[in-house]
């Protein structure tokens, strides 16, 4: 993952969380802070899985970071739903 600093990770978290929320059917009621946290946690999870489990190299640039964070965010949203975090 690229060196982005805290501001960069917040921006990527917002973008990834919003994209993942739009891709998952149903309505997510996390709010702006929750979406950002889902995106940041998803980025950490996605980055870990991408590099350590799949054995891929670092994601390159902002676009690569957003893609990996979005994939991780999708996993986080599905985990939250399975734990009863979203009842539609």
C-alpha positions as CSV (number, residue, x, y, z in Angstrom):
1,X,0.0,0.0,0.0
2,X,1.3,3.5,-0.8
3,X,2.6,5.9,1.9
4,X,-0.4,8.2,2.2
5,X,-0.4,9.6,5.7
6,X,-3.4,9.8,8.0
7,X,-5.3,12.2,5.8
8,X,-4.8,10.0,2.8
9,X,-6.1,6.9,4.6
10,X,-9.2,8.9,5.8
11,X,-9.9,9.9,2.2
12,X,-9.4,6.3,1.0
13,X,-11.5,5.0,3.9
14,X,-14.4,7.3,2.9
15,X,-14.2,6.4,-0.7
16,X,-13.8,2.6,-0.2
17,X,-16.6,2.5,2.4
18,X,-18.9,4.4,0.2
19,X,-18.2,2.2,-2.8
20,X,-18.6,-1.0,-0.8
21,X,-21.8,0.3,0.7
22,X,-23.1,1.1,-2.8
23,X,-22.2,-2.4,-4.0
24,X,-23.9,-4.3,-1.2
25,X,-27.7,-4.7,-1.6
26,X,-29.8,-3.1,1.0
27,X,-29.2,-0.1,3.1
28,X,-26.3,0.5,5.4
29,X,-26.9,2.8,8.3
30,X,-23.4,3.5,9.4
31,X,-23.2,7.3,8.8
32,X,-20.2,9.2,7.6
33,X,-17.9,8.2,10.6
34,X,-19.1,4.5,10.4
35,X,-18.5,4.4,6.6
36,X,-15.0,5.8,7.1
37,X,-14.3,3.3,9.8
38,X,-15.6,0.4,7.6
39,X,-13.3,1.7,4.8
40,X,-10.2,2.0,7.0
41,X,-10.8,-1.4,8.6
42,X,-11.5,-2.8,5.2
43,X,-8.3,-1.2,3.9
44,X,-6.3,-2.9,6.7
45,X,-8.0,-6.2,6.1
46,X,-7.8,-6.0,2.3
47,X,-4.1,-5.0,2.5
48,X,-3.3,-7.9,4.8
49,X,-5.2,-10.4,2.7
50,X,-3.8,-9.0,-0.6
51,X,-0.2,-9.2,0.5
52,X,0.0,-12.1,3.0
53,X,-2.8,-14.5,2.0
54,X,-2.9,-14.0,-1.8
55,X,0.9,-13.3,-2.0
56,X,0.4,-10.3,-4.2
57,X,2.8,-7.4,-4.2
58,X,1.8,-4.0,-2.8
59,X,-1.1,-2.3,-4.5
60,X,0.2,0.6,-6.5
61,X,-1.0,4.2,-6.1
62,X,-4.3,5.6,-5.0
63,X,-6.4,3.5,-7.4
64,X,-4.8,0.3,-6.2
65,X,-5.3,1.3,-2.6
66,X,-9.0,2.1,-3.2
67,X,-9.6,-1.2,-5.0
68,X,-7.9,-3.3,-2.2
69,X,-9.7,-1.2,0.6
70,X,-13.0,-1.6,-1.2
71,X,-12.6,-5.4,-1.4
72,X,-11.7,-5.4,2.3
73,X,-14.7,-3.1,3.1
74,X,-17.1,-5.5,1.4
75,X,-15.8,-8.3,3.6
76,X,-16.3,-6.0,6.7
77,X,-19.8,-5.1,5.7
78,X,-20.7,-8.8,5.2
79,X,-19.2,-9.6,8.6
80,X,-21.2,-6.8,10.2
81,X,-24.4,-8.1,8.6
82,X,-23.7,-11.7,9.7
83,X,-23.2,-10.5,13.3
84,X,-26.6,-8.7,13.1
85,X,-25.2,-5.2,12.6
86,X,-27.8,-4.4,9.9
87,X,-31.4,-5.5,10.0
88,X,-33.3,-4.6,6.8
